[in-house]
Amino acid sequence: LLQNINLLLSMAARATSRMIQARPAAVFHRRRGFVPCLVEAPQLTLSRDAPQWEMPHNVWAPDSLNGVRVTAMQPHTLADRMAYVATRAIQEVLDLASGFKFHRERAWLKRLQLLEMAATAPFTFSRMALERPMASQTHLDRSWLQALSQQSKQAVTHLSMVAAARGTVLTTPSKWNGMAYAFGMGYLLWPRFGKWCVDHSQEALIRVYAELLEEMDAGELPELRSMPAPELAIQHYGLSARASLRDVIEKIHLDDRLLR
């Protein structure tokens, strides 16, 4: 029995030694067993205490991030098409309510605030559904609702930043609850429609922020570009005290793109 065990161990050692290449890597084989080898630490382009590592997203070069163009997802199924039409209709209504159709530059921030407020409806509903299950469908989609609930903090932070840039204070969450109940009704009646609404609303925000950045860079919105960043955004993203509103819009846009 001992001879068989030793034979099996020697065969396993030979097979493992063939898999490990003869390089100064993690381990190498000797007759007495596996001896760990020291591996050199990777050469980092940034120091370990650099402020970039404390950002809420990965560290990428600005040219690499700004060069990415996110294409719209084309609807295919009936629920997908209906959700796309519904989100586009809601966006048109909010553009009219914010006055964006009439005074483009002055209404940009109000437009962003209304769109962000509408985008928080699924996240608010997910928290309510997890706390008080409303139907059997919420039990089936519990993992999806938990994923939405985890994203709610970031969505509320973005909304607070836009409101601070406008110089307004967020109202009580009664309006948010009304939007959340409206979304929840549509989701419970047609779950696929509700899930597609979340995807299309997030893509709509990405397109809106990309449009705003393009107009800022083109020099069409000089007042917005030169506005100082709100204190909340400076603390959240670790920006300098001289950061502008464009820097904040860029960070929010990157958050939404990395979330997608």
N, C-alpha and C positions, 0 to 999 in steps of 0.2 A: 504493500500500500504506500509506504514511504517512497519507494522507487518510482511509482506511478505519479505521485504528487510532484516529486522533483522533476520528473520528465515533463509534466504539464507546465510547471513553472519555467523550466528552461525554454520550452517551445514558445510560451507567451513572451518571454524576455527577448528571444530572437525576433519574433514577429514585431514587437514594439520597437526594437532597435532599427529594423528596416524602415519603419514608418517615420522615425525621427531622422532628419537630415543631419549630416556632420557639419554643423555650423555652431557658432557661439550663441546658441538659443537658450531656451529655458532649462532643458535637462539633457544629459547624455548618459549612456549606459556603460556601466562597468560590471565586473564580475560580482562585486559586493553589493550591487543594487543601483538605484537611481540617486545620483548626487545632484542637487540643484546648483545651477550656475547663475551668476549675477547678470542681469540684463540692464543695459544702459538705458537711462531715462530718455524719453523722446525730447528732441530739441523743440522747445516752444517758441513761437515768434513773439509771444506776449509773456510778460512776467506773471508769476502766479498770483500776485496781488493786484494785477491790473483791473481797473473798474469795468472793463468790457466783459469779464467773466461773471459779473453780478447782474448782467442784463437778463430780462425775463425770456429771452430767446437766444438761439445760437449766434455765435460770432461769425459774421460774414462780411465780405468786402462790400462797400456801398455800390460799387459798379456791378457786382454780381447780382445783388438784390434788385436794384433798379432796372437791370436789363431784362428781368423776367416779365413776360406778359401773360397774364392768366386769361385763358379763353373761356367763354361762356359754355356751360354744359347744355347741350341741345336736348330738349324734352323728347321722350319716346313714347311712354305709356300714356294712357288716358289720365291717370292720377297725376303724372308728371306734367302734362300739358295744362291741366286745370290749375295746378299749384303755380305754374309759371305765370299763367294769365292772372291769377289772383294776386300774386306778389307784385306784378307790374301795375295792376290797377291800384293797389294800396299805395305804391310809390308815387303814382300820378296824383292821387288824392292828397298825399302829404306834401308834394311839391306845390300844389295849389294852396294848401293851408298855410304853408310857410312863406308864401309870396315869392318863391323862387322863379316862377314863370314870368314875374313882372320886374323884380329888382334882384338881379342875379347875385351881384357881389354882396349886398347887404344881407341877403337871406341865406347865404351859404351855411352859416353856423346854425341857424334855426332849422334848416333842412336836415343837417346832420343830427341834431338833437332829436327831431321827430323820428328819423329813420332808426337811430339807435334805440329810442324808446320802444318803437314797434318791434325791433329785433330782440328785445329782452322778454317779450311775451312768452315764447316757448320755454325759456329758462325759469321764469316765474311759475309757469304751469307745472314744470317738472318738479320743482320743490314742493308745491302744494300736493301733487299726485303722490309723491313719496311719503309725505307726512300723513295724508289722509287718502288712502286708495279709493278711487271713485268708481271704477268698473273693473271687470276682469281683464280688459285690454291693458290696463296699467300694470297688472301683474305679469303679463306676457312680455311687455316691453320695459321691464324694470331696469335692465342693463342700459338700454338706450336713454331712459329718463335719468339714470344716475350720471351718464356721460354729459347730458345737458346740464344737470345740476352743478357739476364740477366747473362748467364754463360760465356759470352765471356771475361769479365774482369778477371775472375779466370784463364781461359785457357791461356790468354796472360801473366799473371803473372807467371804461371808455365813455360811457354816458356822462359820468360826473366830470370828466375832463372837458368834454365839449360844452357842458353847461357852465363850467368855470370860465372857459374862454369867452362865452357870451356874457359873463357877468351876472348870471342868473342862479338861483338856488333851486334844486330839485324839489318838486312838490311831493306831497304824500303819495304813497304807493297805491292810492285808490284807482288812479288811471291805469297803472300797471296791472292791477288785478282785473280791471275790466277787459283789457287787451288779452290777458292770460286766459280768462274765462271764454272769450270769443275764440281764441286759438284752440283751447281744450275742447270746445263743442265740435269744432270742425275735425279735430283729431279723433275724437271718440266716434263720430259718425262715419269717418273714412280715414282709418289710420295711415294708409299709404299717402293719402293727400296731405295729411298733417306733417308727415316726415319730409315729403318733398318741399313743403312750404318752408321748413327750416333751412334746407339746403339752398333754395333759391333766394331766401332773404339774406343769408350770409354772402352769397355771390353778389347780390345787389349792393351790399355794403362795400365789398372789395372794388366793384366797378366805380362806385361813387367816390371813394377815397382816391382811386387812381385818377379819376377825372379832375378832382380838386388839385392834386399834385401837378398834373400836367398844365392846368391853367395858371397855377402859381409860378411854375418854372417858365412859362411863356410870357410872364409879365402882365397878365390880364387882371390879376388881383393884388395890386401893390399894397393895399391897406392890410389885407389879411396876412400877407407874407411877412410884413414887418411887425405884426403884433407880437408882444412878448408871450412866452409860454406861461401857462398858469402854474402856480406853485405846486398843485397836486401832481401835475405831469412831471415837473422837475424832480420831485421827491421819488415818484414811482419809477421813472426811467433813469434816474441818476444823471440828468442833463446839467449842463452848466447854467449859471445864473443868467447868461446872455442868450440863452436858447430862444428861438422864435417859435411862432405857432406852426410854421412849416415843419420844424423838427418833430413836434408832437404829432402832427398829422401823419408824418412818415412812420413814426413808431407804431401808431395805432394800425396803420395800413399793414405793416409787417406782422403785427400780432394776428390780424385777421387772415393773412395769407398763410402763415405758419399753422394756424388752426385748421385751415382747409386742407 
